[in-house]
Amino acid sequence: MNTNPIIDFFTKHFYAQLNDEQEQMVIQMYRREVYDKKTIIFRAGDTNTRHYVIEEGLLRLYLIDSKGKEVNLLFAREDQIIGDLTTPNATDFYLETIENSVVYSIDEAGMQKLMIELQIGNAFGPNNGLRRSYIHIQKRLVSLLSKSAEENFNDFKISYPDLVQRLPQYHIAGYIGISPEFLSKIIARSLKNK
């Protein structure tokens, strides 16, 4: 049984059976980083951002729109990966910790090298974690454009029941594209209708 979180992540999400030499390569390519709550890991305009596998904690990927409003795009918690898929180009996003967090990060060149060296295959193969993230983003966009705020909040509660307790309401509101005040009204209405 593996005891290194990044090896466990690779085995689980990339379906890779690694020998000892390959495990050492993966361990050497990733660096362990520890962040306090509310730390901005990268910001819009940064280049060569990294991909982050979360061992412990909660992170958010967001952007700031033309009106200066933060728009949450993704949340990632333990055993998930987050980053900007356009790296090493300059990013449009911010990555921030919501809780004290421990992550393993790798740059794009390192990730590509591992994909080739380990013959993991296409980063967007049918069962790959990156593909699942891309599909999640597509579904989220469709949901935001086609459902009401109340439906999106209910979907969020069903999909991420643990995050409802872990996230401040203003982050959830930003994720579903409404104001915190409007989210409070939705919550109050749902409590009243119980």
trRosetta pair geometry for C-beta under 8 A, 3 or more apart (Angstrom, degrees):
i j d omega theta_ij theta_ji phi_ij phi_ji
2 7 4.5 -137 -168 105 144 121
2 8 5.1 -173 92 -67 124 76
2 11 6.5 166 8 -7 149 147
2 23 7.7 -159 -120 -129 118 133
4 7 4.2 70 77 11 105 110
4 8 6.7 -177 88 -11 53 85
4 23 7.4 128 43 -174 142 108
4 27 6.2 -51 -172 -96 161 111
5 8 5.5 -55 -147 37 33 114
5 9 6.3 38 154 -24 67 104
5 53 7.5 169 131 124 103 119
5 55 4.5 45 147 -114 169 108
5 104 6.8 178 93 -24 107 132
6 9 5.4 -46 -147 32 35 116
6 10 6.5 37 153 -19 64 102
6 26 6.1 -176 127 145 112 108
6 27 6.5 145 72 -99 128 58
6 30 4.9 -169 -131 50 162 164
6 53 6.1 119 -113 74 80 149
6 104 4.6 -127 -80 140 117 175
7 10 5.8 -51 -148 36 33 111
7 11 6.3 33 154 -19 65 107
7 18 6.7 -116 -149 52 97 143
7 23 5.3 19 -113 -140 128 100
7 26 6.2 123 -90 92 72 139
7 27 7.0 -16 -53 -64 102 93
8 11 5.8 -57 -147 38 29 111
8 12 6.1 20 159 -13 65 113
9 12 6.0 -65 -146 42 25 105
9 13 5.8 -13 173 12 66 118
9 53 5.1 47 -164 -166 173 144
9 79 6.5 -171 -105 -140 92 66
9 81 7.7 114 -178 -60 132 101
9 104 7.7 -167 19 50 151 136
10 13 6.8 -70 -125 51 19 86
10 14 5.1 -31 -164 34 62 120
10 16 5.2 -45 155 53 96 123
10 18 6.6 34 110 -30 133 135
10 26 5.8 -60 -36 -143 160 156
10 118 8.0 -78 -171 -173 130 169
11 14 7.5 -26 -68 55 8 80
11 15 7.6 37 -178 -122 40 18
11 16 6.0 -101 -100 67 43 69
11 17 7.1 61 -128 -94 90 43
11 18 6.9 -101 -77 7 89 101
12 15 7.9 -22 157 -69 15 48
12 79 7.5 -27 85 -161 154 112
13 81 7.5 144 152 -16 171 121
13 128 7.4 63 160 -159 82 49
13 129 4.0 10 -178 -46 124 126
14 118 7.7 44 137 116 143 140
14 120 4.9 -34 -178 -147 123 129
14 128 6.7 26 -113 -128 64 81
14 129 7.0 -60 -62 2 68 106
15 127 6.4 42 -22 102 134 131
16 22 7.8 -134 158 146 120 140
16 118 5.8 6 -142 164 142 130
16 120 5.6 -47 -77 -104 122 97
18 22 4.0 -136 -158 97 94 119
18 23 4.8 125 126 -61 127 75
18 26 6.7 -43 -133 -9 162 136
18 118 7.0 -37 -102 -135 97 120
19 22 5.1 91 50 13 68 104
19 23 7.1 -125 99 -8 33 91
20 23 5.6 -53 -147 34 30 114
20 24 6.6 31 155 -19 64 104
21 24 5.9 -55 -154 34 31 111
21 25 6.7 34 148 -21 63 103
22 25 5.5 -50 -150 32 37 115
22 26 6.5 37 152 -18 67 102
22 117 7.7 168 -126 130 90 103
22 118 5.9 100 -153 -108 123 96
23 26 5.8 -54 -151 35 33 110
23 27 6.3 32 153 -18 66 108
24 27 5.6 -54 -144 39 32 113
24 28 6.2 30 157 -18 66 108
25 28 5.9 -60 -148 39 27 108
25 29 6.3 25 155 -22 64 109
25 114 7.2 157 130 -110 109 86
25 117 6.5 -118 154 123 157 147
25 118 7.7 -176 88 -63 134 100
26 29 5.9 -59 -148 33 29 110
26 30 6.6 9 162 -4 65 109
26 114 6.4 77 -103 -129 76 128
26 118 7.6 41 -67 -67 104 141
27 30 6.6 -69 -148 44 26 97
29 106 5.5 29 140 -123 95 118
29 110 4.4 152 -170 -171 107 118
29 113 7.1 -165 -119 78 139 118
29 114 5.9 -164 76 -61 174 118
30 53 7.4 -30 -138 29 140 120
30 104 4.3 18 173 174 130 109
30 105 6.6 142 -156 65 76 28
30 106 5.0 -58 -98 -63 70 99
30 110 7.7 155 -68 144 50 144
31 104 6.9 159 74 -154 30 63
31 105 5.7 -27 59 59 83 83
31 106 7.7 146 13 -78 71 53
32 55 7.8 0 -136 -5 96 145
32 102 6.9 -6 -170 -174 95 94
32 103 7.6 160 -153 88 50 40
32 104 5.6 -31 -94 -98 58 75
33 52 7.9 -68 50 -127 125 107
33 102 7.4 164 85 -154 47 49
33 103 5.2 -18 63 66 95 87
33 104 7.4 153 16 -100 79 24
33 105 5.7 12 1 0 128 115
34 100 7.9 4 -177 180 85 89
34 101 7.4 174 -153 93 47 50
34 102 5.3 -14 -105 -104 75 76
35 39 4.2 -133 -174 53 110 146
35 41 6.6 -58 -93 -79 158 100
35 57 7.5 102 64 -165 95 174
35 97 4.7 173 113 -35 126 151
35 100 7.1 -179 95 -154 57 50
35 101 4.9 -3 59 60 99 92
35 102 7.8 -178 23 -79 69 32
35 103 7.1 8 4 9 112 109
36 39 5.2 110 63 -42 70 116
36 97 7.0 152 96 78 34 144
36 100 5.7 -31 -137 -109 41 81
37 97 5.8 -129 -128 116 32 107
37 98 6.8 -18 -147 143 84 25
37 99 5.5 -34 -101 -150 97 24
37 100 5.2 -50 -43 -52 81 60
37 101 7.9 117 -83 -13 50 83
38 96 6.6 -4 -147 179 39 112
38 97 6.5 -68 -11 78 15 81
38 98 7.5 46 -67 -124 56 28
39 96 6.7 171 83 -152 39 66
39 97 4.8 25 43 24 85 115
39 101 7.9 -131 43 36 115 107
40 43 5.6 28 161 -63 130 100
40 94 5.9 -50 -144 -168 108 105
40 95 7.1 116 -164 76 59 51
40 96 5.0 -32 -100 -96 61 90
41 52 7.2 8 152 -59 167 152
41 59 7.5 -11 -2 -140 137 129
41 95 4.4 -46 58 96 109 105
41 96 6.7 -170 5 -89 81 31
41 97 7.0 93 -38 -32 104 86
42 46 4.4 -124 -166 62 101 156
42 49 4.6 43 -131 -117 178 112
42 50 7.8 161 -37 24 136 73
42 84 7.7 -94 89 -7 142 122
42 91 6.2 68 133 42 125 152
42 93 7.6 55 98 94 100 80
42 94 7.0 -166 96 -143 57 43
42 95 5.1 37 42 30 82 106
43 46 5.6 105 57 -21 56 114
43 91 7.8 159 111 81 23 115
43 94 5.0 6 -121 -110 61 87
44 63 7.0 82 -75 -136 122 77
44 64 7.0 -97 -17 26 145 100
44 90 7.9 51 178 160 56 94
44 91 6.2 -121 -121 103 42 79
44 92 5.5 7 -127 -164 98 31
44 93 6.3 141 -80 36 75 11
44 94 6.2 -47 -27 -55 79 79
45 90 5.6 -21 -150 -168 32 116
45 91 7.2 -42 24 61 20 68
46 49 5.6 88 109 -67 112 96
46 90 6.8 146 74 -146 26 68
46 91 5.5 -7 63 31 80 109
47 87 7.9 130 -172 -140 50 75
47 88 5.9 46 176 169 86 79
47 89 6.8 -81 -129 168 87 19
47 90 5.0 -48 -78 -84 83 63
47 91 7.5 178 -92 -7 34 76
48 87 6.5 80 -141 -164 22 102
48 88 4.5 8 -90 -144 59 101
48 107 6.2 -10 -175 -142 91 118
48 108 7.4 -120 -140 12 62 105
49 83 6.2 166 128 -165 109 96
49 84 5.1 60 72 33 143 114
49 87 4.6 -117 60 -97 82 126
49 88 7.5 170 28 -125 57 49
49 91 5.2 30 -17 -40 142 136
49 95 7.4 127 -161 0 132 134
50 83 6.2 -103 110 -122 42 133
50 87 7.1 159 -70 -162 16 169
50 105 4.1 53 132 -180 143 114
50 106 6.0 152 -166 71 102 26
50 107 5.2 -68 -107 -86 86 53
50 108 7.8 -140 -120 -31 46 63
51 81 6.0 6 174 -174 102 111
51 82 7.6 163 -160 82 62 30
51 83 3.9 -105 -112 -1 54 158
51 87 7.4 -149 -49 43 78 146
51 105 6.6 154 74 -151 44 66
51 106 5.4 -21 56 62 95 83
51 107 7.8 142 11 -121 79 11
51 108 7.4 107 -21 -80 104 57
51 111 5.8 60 18 -69 140 142
52 59 6.8 30 100 19 143 170
52 76 7.5 136 92 90 103 150
52 81 6.7 155 82 -154 46 60
52 82 5.3 -25 64 64 99 78
52 83 5.6 143 10 -62 76 96
52 95 7.3 140 7 176 143 149
52 103 4.4 -11 -166 -177 105 139
52 104 7.2 143 -155 71 55 42
52 105 5.0 -24 -97 -94 72 86
53 79 7.9 -2 -176 -136 89 26
53 80 7.6 -178 -146 94 57 28
53 81 5.1 -28 -94 -96 68 82
53 103 6.4 145 71 -164 44 76
53 104 4.6 -15 58 59 102 96
53 105 7.6 -171 19 -77 69 37
54 57 5.9 -123 -160 64 112 82
54 58 7.6 62 -159 -90 154 26
54 59 6.3 -155 -83 4 130 112
54 76 5.5 161 -13 132 137 102
54 77 6.1 -140 100 161 151 20
54 78 5.5 -116 116 -101 103 30
54 79 6.9 -57 77 5 83 24
54 80 5.6 5 33 56 113 72
54 81 7.6 -166 1 -87 77 31
54 82 7.1 31 -32 10 109 107
54 101 6.5 -61 -138 -162 99 113
54 102 7.6 106 -163 80 59 55
54 103 5.4 -40 -102 -104 53 86
55 78 6.7 -2 159 -132 21 82
55 102 4.4 -49 67 101 112 101
55 103 6.4 -174 10 -98 83 27
55 104 6.5 81 -36 -19 107 93
56 78 6.1 13 -102 -95 35 103
56 100 7.7 -11 122 109 106 79
56 101 6.2 176 96 -147 66 48
56 102 4.3 38 43 34 100 102
57 77 7.4 -153 102 -142 38 60
57 78 7.4 122 38 -65 40 75
57 97 6.1 -30 168 -150 136 107
57 98 7.6 152 172 58 87 71
57 99 4.6 -166 -148 84 76 97
57 100 5.9 -122 -102 100 115 41
57 101 2.6 -155 97 -105 171 77
57 102 6.2 146 -8 18 116 54
57 103 7.3 -71 52 -51 127 86
58 75 6.6 -7 -172 -174 96 102
58 76 7.4 165 -152 84 50 46
58 77 5.1 -13 -103 -101 78 82
58 97 7.2 105 80 -165 54 65
58 98 4.4 -48 102 60 103 111
58 99 4.5 68 31 14 95 108
58 101 6.8 -134 33 -84 35 114
58 163 7.6 143 -136 -120 136 91
58 166 5.9 156 -60 149 163 132
58 167 7.4 -142 158 -77 151 81
59 75 7.1 158 84 -157 47 54
59 76 5.1 -11 60 58 96 93
59 77 7.9 -179 22 -77 66 39
59 82 5.6 -165 88 60 127 155
59 95 6.2 9 177 -176 121 89
59 96 6.7 161 -156 85 74 37
59 97 5.5 -48 -100 -103 78 52
59 98 6.5 -178 -102 3 20 86
59 101 6.1 52 -58 -106 94 167
59 103 7.5 31 -42 -73 140 136
60 72 5.4 -52 -171 -136 125 104
60 73 7.9 131 177 46 79 63
60 74 6.9 165 -154 89 54 53
60 75 5.2 -25 -100 -101 78 70
60 76 7.8 174 -85 18 31 70
60 95 7.4 176 87 -148 43 49
60 96 5.6 -15 58 62 88 86
60 98 5.7 73 -16 -46 104 112
60 171 6.4 -122 -81 -155 158 123
61 72 7.6 103 75 -161 48 61
61 73 4.9 -54 100 64 93 106
61 74 4.4 17 41 51 110 97
61 75 7.9 -150 19 -71 72 28
61 76 7.5 48 -16 -9 100 106
61 82 5.8 -161 -39 -176 118 116
61 83 7.8 -167 -90 -92 134 5
61 84 7.5 160 -145 -71 131 73
61 93 5.3 3 -174 177 91 140
61 94 7.3 160 -155 79 47 48
61 95 5.4 -16 -101 -99 72 77
62 70 5.2 22 158 -174 142 94
62 71 5.9 161 -162 78 88 44
62 72 4.8 -46 -95 -100 107 47
62 73 5.9 170 -102 4 41 82
62 93 6.6 140 74 -159 27 87
62 94 5.3 -23 67 60 79 97
62 96 7.1 -24 22 17 109 111
62 174 7.0 1 -125 145 131 134
63 70 7.6 159 84 -150 32 53
63 71 5.4 -16 62 58 80 99
63 73 6.6 53 -5 -34 91 119
63 92 5.8 2 -116 135 124 91
63 93 5.3 -72 -75 -108 83 64
63 94 6.9 151 -96 10 34 83
64 68 6.1 -11 179 -147 109 36
64 69 7.0 155 -156 72 63 30
64 70 5.8 -35 -98 -92 72 57
64 71 7.4 159 -102 13 21 81
64 94 7.2 51 -25 -11 93 125
65 68 7.2 -48 71 20 66 17
65 69 5.0 -9 40 57 109 86
65 71 5.6 68 -38 -20 105 123
69 174 7.8 -172 163 -125 92 99
70 94 8.0 -59 -133 46 103 135
70 174 5.5 -15 105 -141 89 145
71 174 6.0 -167 -130 -178 31 92
71 177 7.1 21 -140 -101 100 73
72 75 7.0 13 175 -53 123 87
72 171 5.8 85 -64 -169 155 72
72 174 4.1 95 -3 112 102 104
72 175 4.0 -47 85 -77 123 69
73 93 7.0 -67 20 -123 141 126
73 137 7.4 11 174 -124 102 102
73 140 8.0 111 -169 116 63 151
73 175 7.8 -147 -39 -127 5 72
74 82 6.1 177 113 -129 130 111
74 133 7.8 20 -126 -159 149 101
74 136 7.8 81 -115 113 108 124
74 137 7.3 -46 -71 -88 113 93
75 98 7.5 -8 -138 -8 103 145
75 160 7.4 72 70 -138 134 160
75 163 6.1 103 109 -136 156 145
75 167 7.0 -62 -115 -81 155 135
75 171 7.6 85 -84 154 124 122
75 175 6.9 -30 -27 -99 109 141
76 80 4.2 -149 -159 101 92 123
76 81 6.8 -94 -148 86 146 14
76 82 3.7 -138 -8 -43 154 127
77 80 5.8 67 55 15 48 124
77 162 7.6 -64 10 101 179 125
77 163 7.1 -140 -41 -81 136 101
77 166 7.7 68 -100 92 132 166
81 129 5.7 85 21 140 127 134
81 130 7.4 -47 84 -77 139 68
81 133 6.9 -81 77 -58 94 144
82 95 6.8 147 128 -134 114 120
83 87 6.5 -45 156 -7 114 136
83 95 7.2 -13 -114 -83 47 151
84 87 5.0 111 83 -38 92 92
84 91 4.4 -139 -55 -117 174 116
84 92 7.7 148 -134 35 134 65
84 93 5.5 177 -87 38 115 125
84 95 7.7 -119 -33 -45 93 118
85 130 7.4 116 -110 -158 116 109
85 134 7.5 56 -70 -83 163 98
86 89 4.7 -56 149 53 100 115
86 91 6.7 148 70 -105 107 65
86 92 7.9 44 43 5 146 92
87 91 6.8 -9 -77 -69 80 102
87 107 7.5 -133 147 -162 132 66
87 108 4.8 -170 114 -52 100 123
88 107 7.4 30 -86 -177 105 101
88 108 5.1 -124 -45 26 86 141
88 109 7.8 16 -48 -33 130 87
97 100 7.1 44 158 -116 138 16
97 101 4.5 -144 -131 7 123 126
98 166 7.5 90 117 145 132 97
98 167 6.6 -30 -179 -113 156 74
98 168 7.9 -153 -158 6 113 91
98 171 6.8 28 -116 -97 134 167
99 166 7.1 -53 -45 -175 132 108
106 110 4.4 -125 -175 94 99 127
106 111 5.2 123 117 -60 122 84
106 114 7.5 -16 -179 -6 158 138
107 110 4.9 95 56 10 72 105
107 111 7.1 -135 99 -7 36 90
108 111 5.6 -55 -147 36 33 112
108 112 6.3 31 156 -17 67 105
109 112 5.9 -55 -147 38 30 109
109 113 6.3 33 152 -22 64 107
110 113 5.6 -54 -146 35 31 114
110 114 6.4 31 156 -18 65 104
111 114 5.9 -55 -151 35 30 110
111 115 6.5 33 151 -22 64 104
112 115 5.6 -51 -149 32 34 114
112 116 6.5 26 155 -13 66 106
113 116 6.0 -61 -151 41 30 105
113 117 5.8 20 159 -12 69 116
114 117 5.9 -57 -130 46 28 105
114 118 5.5 5 176 2 67 118
114 120 7.1 22 132 -6 80 131
115 118 6.8 -63 -130 50 14 94
115 120 5.0 -86 -138 48 59 110
115 121 7.4 -97 -170 52 90 23
115 123 6.1 -42 -117 -67 148 93
116 119 7.3 12 180 -74 29 48
120 123 7.9 54 102 -85 114 57
121 125 5.2 42 114 -52 120 141
121 128 7.8 -141 87 -70 99 127
122 125 4.4 126 73 -56 94 83
122 128 7.2 -128 100 -25 71 151
123 128 6.1 164 178 158 37 159
123 130 4.9 -8 166 56 91 152
123 131 7.5 159 135 -44 56 83
124 128 6.2 -141 -131 59 15 137
124 130 6.1 -84 -85 100 60 106
124 131 4.4 114 -154 -84 59 99
124 134 6.8 -9 -124 20 107 152
125 128 4.4 100 55 -25 81 115
125 131 6.3 -124 65 -23 38 144
126 131 6.7 -118 -136 109 13 164
127 131 7.5 78 66 57 9 131
127 132 7.9 7 -172 -46 35 108
128 131 4.4 89 67 7 91 106
128 132 7.0 -158 96 -7 47 84
129 132 5.6 -53 -147 36 35 112
129 133 6.4 38 153 -21 66 103
130 133 5.6 -51 -151 33 34 114
130 134 6.5 35 151 -19 65 104
131 134 5.6 -53 -149 36 34 112
131 135 6.3 34 153 -18 66 105
132 135 5.7 -53 -146 38 32 112
132 136 6.3 40 151 -25 64 104
133 136 5.5 -52 -149 32 31 116
133 137 6.6 33 152 -20 64 102
134 137 5.8 -52 -153 32 32 111
134 138 6.7 33 150 -18 64 104
135 138 5.6 -53 -151 35 35 113
135 139 6.3 32 153 -17 67 106
136 139 5.9 -57 -148 38 30 109
136 140 6.2 33 153 -22 65 109
137 140 5.6 -55 -147 36 30 114
137 141 6.5 33 155 -21 64 104
138 141 5.8 -55 -152 33 30 111
138 142 6.6 28 153 -15 64 105
139 142 5.7 -54 -150 38 33 111
139 143 6.2 36 151 -22 66 108
140 143 5.5 -54 -148 36 31 114
140 144 6.4 31 156 -19 65 104
141 144 5.9 -53 -147 35 30 110
141 145 6.4 17 158 -9 63 112
142 145 6.1 -68 -148 44 28 104
142 146 5.7 -10 167 8 68 123
143 146 6.5 -76 -129 50 20 90
143 147 5.2 -21 -169 16 66 124
143 151 7.9 -147 -168 116 92 103
143 152 5.8 121 152 -108 107 94
143 155 6.4 -120 -154 80 142 167
144 147 7.4 -45 -90 45 12 87
144 152 6.6 56 -96 -106 55 143
144 176 7.3 -176 -106 -159 89 51
144 177 5.5 95 -146 -11 112 145
147 151 3.9 -116 179 90 114 130
147 152 5.2 142 98 -54 120 82
147 155 7.2 51 121 -13 169 138
148 151 4.6 98 53 6 78 101
148 152 7.0 -143 95 -3 41 86
149 152 5.7 -56 -148 39 32 111
149 153 6.3 33 153 -20 66 105
149 176 6.1 105 -148 139 74 119
149 177 7.2 -128 -107 78 92 84
149 178 4.7 61 -135 -57 135 143
149 182 6.4 -24 150 139 164 125
149 183 7.7 -121 166 -85 120 65
149 186 6.4 -124 121 -73 105 144
150 153 5.7 -52 -147 35 31 111
150 154 6.4 30 154 -17 64 105
150 186 5.3 -172 -101 -137 79 117
150 189 7.8 -53 -114 79 125 136
150 190 7.9 160 -150 -61 102 108
151 154 5.7 -55 -148 38 32 111
151 155 6.3 34 152 -20 65 105
152 155 5.6 -51 -146 37 33 113
152 156 6.3 38 152 -23 64 103
152 176 4.2 144 124 -149 126 114
152 177 7.4 -1 109 34 169 97
153 156 5.5 -50 -149 33 33 115
153 157 6.5 35 152 -19 65 102
153 172 7.4 69 -126 157 88 115
153 176 5.7 -18 -69 -82 68 176
153 183 6.7 154 -100 -134 136 87
153 186 5.4 114 24 137 167 150
153 187 7.8 -122 172 -64 149 73
154 157 5.7 -51 -149 34 33 112
154 158 6.5 30 153 -16 65 106
155 158 5.8 -58 -149 39 32 109
155 159 5.9 21 158 -12 68 113
156 159 6.0 -61 -138 44 26 104
156 160 5.8 -37 -178 41 65 105
156 163 7.6 -89 173 83 93 119
156 164 7.3 125 128 -77 95 94
156 172 6.4 126 147 -156 156 103
156 175 6.9 112 -114 104 140 128
156 176 6.1 -87 -37 -65 141 121
157 160 7.3 -78 -120 63 14 65
157 161 6.3 47 179 -97 59 66
157 164 5.5 41 -118 -72 74 140
158 161 7.2 -1 -138 -56 16 90
160 163 3.8 -13 155 28 118 121
160 164 6.6 143 109 -31 82 76
161 164 5.9 -40 -158 13 39 116
161 165 7.9 25 152 -5 60 99
162 165 6.3 -63 -169 39 41 104
162 166 6.2 24 146 -11 73 119
163 166 5.2 -65 -134 48 42 106
163 167 5.2 23 173 -12 82 115
163 172 7.7 142 133 -90 101 102
164 167 7.0 -51 -121 40 15 97
164 172 7.2 49 -119 -93 60 147
167 171 4.6 -113 -176 76 110 125
167 172 5.4 124 109 -49 130 90
168 171 5.1 95 64 2 79 101
168 172 7.6 -150 98 -2 43 86
169 172 5.5 -55 -151 38 42 112
169 173 6.1 46 151 -23 72 104
169 180 5.7 98 116 -145 100 97
169 183 5.7 172 176 109 105 137
169 184 7.0 66 158 -69 153 79
169 187 7.7 -63 -130 -27 132 150
170 173 5.4 -47 -144 36 35 117
170 174 6.4 39 154 -20 64 104
170 180 4.3 -30 -100 -83 76 129
171 174 5.7 -52 -148 37 33 112
171 175 6.4 37 151 -24 64 104
172 175 5.5 -54 -151 32 33 115
172 176 6.6 8 160 0 67 106
172 183 6.4 128 97 -148 102 155
173 176 6.5 -70 -147 48 27 91
173 178 5.2 -93 -162 80 83 76
173 179 6.1 -18 175 140 135 17
173 180 4.4 -142 3 -83 165 53
173 182 7.1 125 -141 61 116 86
173 183 4.1 -112 -89 -23 101 140
174 177 7.5 40 -173 -75 29 29
176 183 7.5 120 56 -93 124 112
178 182 4.4 -102 167 80 118 130
178 183 5.7 141 93 -52 118 84
178 186 7.9 74 98 -17 162 135
179 182 4.6 95 57 5 83 101
179 183 7.1 -145 95 -4 46 84
180 183 5.5 -53 -150 36 36 114
180 184 6.5 43 151 -24 66 101
181 184 5.6 -50 -155 30 33 115
181 185 6.8 34 148 -18 63 101
182 185 5.5 -49 -154 32 38 114
182 186 6.6 41 147 -20 66 101
183 186 5.5 -51 -150 34 37 113
183 187 6.3 36 153 -17 68 104
184 187 5.7 -55 -147 38 31 111
184 188 6.2 33 154 -20 65 107
185 188 5.6 -53 -144 38 30 112
185 189 6.2 33 155 -20 64 106
186 189 5.8 -56 -150 36 29 112
186 190 6.4 25 154 -18 64 106
187 190 5.8 -56 -146 36 31 108
187 191 6.4 30 155 -18 65 106
188 191 5.8 -56 -149 37 30 110
188 192 6.3 32 153 -21 64 109
189 192 5.6 -56 -147 36 30 113
189 193 6.3 21 157 -14 65 111
190 193 5.9 -60 -144 41 31 107
190 194 7.1 50 152 -45 60 93
191 194 5.9 -38 -160 -1 35 117
